C-alpha cells in the first residue's frame, strides 16, 4: 500500500513537472526565436524556418548600434536609462513617504484619503489620457520628460503605495515605540527604522517602476516628438518603415540589447523581489 501511494506521488509530481516544463518552453520560445533571429541575415529571418541560423552574422548588431536618422542607438539607450533612473528614485522617495504616512501616522480623514487612492487603481489609464495631455500641453511640457516624471514626484502610483503600506503594517510597532523612547522623532523612525526594514518592498517597487517605464511605449509616443529625445521603444520603432524597407535584422538585434538590462535586474534582484511580494499581505 505504501509503495503504491509512493508511486502515485512520483507519477503526479512527474506529470506536474512535465506540464511546467512544456509551458516554460512555450513561453520562452519567442525570446529564443528573437535572439536567434538577430544573428540571421536579413533575407533569412522569415524565410528560414529553423530556430538556429545557418550563417550566423553580427552585421545586424553593427548596423543597429549605428542607429537610424543619424542618431546612434546608444542615444536611445541612454535616454531610457536616465528616464527610468529618475522615475525609480522619485517613486522610492515619494511613494515610501506616502506609504509611511498611511501606515503609521494619524491625520484627519485618513481612511477616506486611502480609499480614494485605492479607487484610482480601478480607473483605466486611458480615461485620463486626453485630460493629462491637455494639461501638460498647457504647461508647455510636450516633447519633454516632465509628463513621465512629474506623476512620480506626486506619488500617483497607487499600486506601489499600497504595496509599501502593507509591508510597513507588517513591521512591529514596538520598534517605533522603542525608537521614540530613545529620542527618535517621526523622520528618524522613517529613515532609520522603516526604510532599512522595507528593503524587499523597495526593491520590488524599483524593479516594477524600471520595467514599466522601460517598456512604456504609449506615453513616450504621446509626449515625445523629437527623435534625439526618443527612448528605446520609440527608437526601435524607427527601424520599421511602413512605406519602404524595414530593417528587421537591426531591430531584432537592438531588441535583444534592450531586454538585457531587464533580465540582469530581474535575476539579480529576484530574491528581494520574491520576498517583497510574499510578505506584502502581512499585517501588524
ChimeraX attribute file (.defattr): number of C-alpha atoms within 10 A of each C-alpha:
attribute: neighborCount
match mode: 1-to-1
recipient: residues
	/A:1	6
	/A:2	7
	/A:3	8
	/A:4	9
	/A:5	10
	/A:6	11
	/A:7	12
	/A:8	12
	/A:9	12
	/A:10	12
	/A:11	12
	/A:12	12
	/A:13	12
	/A:14	12
	/A:15	12
	/A:16	11
	/A:17	12
	/A:18	12
	/A:19	12
	/A:20	12
	/A:21	12
	/A:22	10
	/A:23	12
	/A:24	11
	/A:25	12
	/A:26	11
	/A:27	11
	/A:28	10
	/A:29	13
	/A:30	11
	/A:31	13
	/A:32	15
	/A:33	15
	/A:34	18
	/A:35	18
	/A:36	19
	/A:37	26
	/A:38	27
	/A:39	24
	/A:40	25
	/A:41	21
	/A:42	17
	/A:43	10
	/A:44	16
	/A:45	21
	/A:46	12
	/A:47	8
	/A:48	14
	/A:49	9
	/A:50	13
	/A:51	15
	/A:52	15
	/A:53	17
	/A:54	12
	/A:55	9
	/A:56	13
	/A:57	13
	/A:58	15
	/A:59	17
	/A:60	23
	/A:61	20
	/A:62	13
	/A:63	18
	/A:64	25
	/A:65	19
	/A:66	15
	/A:67	22
	/A:68	17
	/A:69	12
	/A:70	9
	/A:71	15
	/A:72	16
	/A:73	21
	/A:74	18
	/A:75	19
	/A:76	22
	/A:77	19
	/A:78	15
	/A:79	17
	/A:80	22
	/A:81	18
	/A:82	13
	/A:83	18
	/A:84	22
	/A:85	16
	/A:86	17
	/A:87	21
	/A:88	23
	/A:89	16
	/A:90	21
	/A:91	25
	/A:92	23
	/A:93	14
	/A:94	18
	/A:95	28
	/A:96	27
	/A:97	20
	/A:98	18
	/A:99	24
	/A:100	21
	/A:101	16
	/A:102	22
	/A:103	21
	/A:104	15
	/A:105	10
	/A:106	10
	/A:107	9
	/A:108	7
	/A:109	9
	/A:110	14
	/A:111	12
	/A:112	10
	/A:113	12
	/A:114	16
	/A:115	11
	/A:116	12
	/A:117	17
	/A:118	15
	/A:119	11
	/A:120	14
	/A:121	14
	/A:122	8
	/A:123	10
	/A:124	9
	/A:125	9
	/A:126	9
	/A:127	9
	/A:128	10
	/A:129	12
	/A:130	10
	/A:131	11
	/A:132	13
	/A:133	17
	/A:134	12
	/A:135	13
	/A:136	16
	/A:137	14
	/A:138	10
	/A:139	11
	/A:140	11
	/A:141	15
	/A:142	18
	/A:143	18
	/A:144	16
	/A:145	16
	/A:146	16
	/A:147	22
	/A:148	18
	/A:149	18
	/A:150	13
	/A:151	14
	/A:152	22
	/A:153	18
	/A:154	13
	/A:155	20
	/A:156	17
	/A:157	18
	/A:158	19
	/A:159	15
	/A:160	24
	/A:161	27
	/A:162	22
	/A:163	22
	/A:164	29
	/A:165	25
	/A:166	21
	/A:167	29
	/A:168	27
	/A:169	19
	/A:170	17
	/A:171	18
	/A:172	11
	/A:173	13
	/A:174	9
	/A:175	13
	/A:176	20
	/A:177	13
	/A:178	12
	/A:179	17
	/A:180	14
	/A:181	10
	/A:182	9
	/A:183	10
	/A:184	16
	/A:185	12
	/A:186	15
	/A:187	11
	/A:188	14
	/A:189	18
	/A:190	19
	/A:191	12
	/A:192	13
	/A:193	16
	/A:194	19
	/A:195	17
	/A:196	11
	/A:197	15
	/A:198	17
	/A:199	16
	/A:200	25
	/A:201	29
	/A:202	26
	/A:203	21
	/A:204	24
	/A:205	23
	/A:206	23
	/A:207	19
	/A:208	16
	/A:209	22
	/A:210	24
	/A:211	18
	/A:212	11
	/A:213	21
	/A:214	23
	/A:215	18
	/A:216	16
	/A:217	15
	/A:218	10
	/A:219	13
	/A:220	23
	/A:221	14
	/A:222	13
	/A:223	19
	/A:224	19
	/A:225	14
	/A:226	9
	/A:227	17
	/A:228	15
	/A:229	19
	/A:230	24
	/A:231	27
	/A:232	28
	/A:233	20
	/A:234	20
	/A:235	25
	/A:236	24
	/A:237	12
	/A:238	18
	/A:239	21
	/A:240	15
	/A:241	11
	/A:242	8
	/A:243	6
	/A:244	7
	/A:245	9
	/A:246	15
	/A:247	18
	/A:248	22
	/A:249	26
	/A:250	28
	/A:251	25
	/A:252	25
	/A:253	26
	/A:254	27
	/A:255	18
	/A:256	19
	/A:257	18
	/A:258	19
	/A:259	15
	/A:260	11
	/A:261	14
	/A:262	16
	/A:263	12
	/A:264	11
	/A:265	14
	/A:266	16
	/A:267	10
	/A:268	11
	/A:269	16
	/A:270	16
	/A:271	13
	/A:272	17
	/A:273	22
	/A:274	14
	/A:275	15
	/A:276	22
	/A:277	14
	/A:278	13
	/A:279	16
	/A:280	19
	/A:281	13
	/A:282	12
	/A:283	13
	/A:284	10
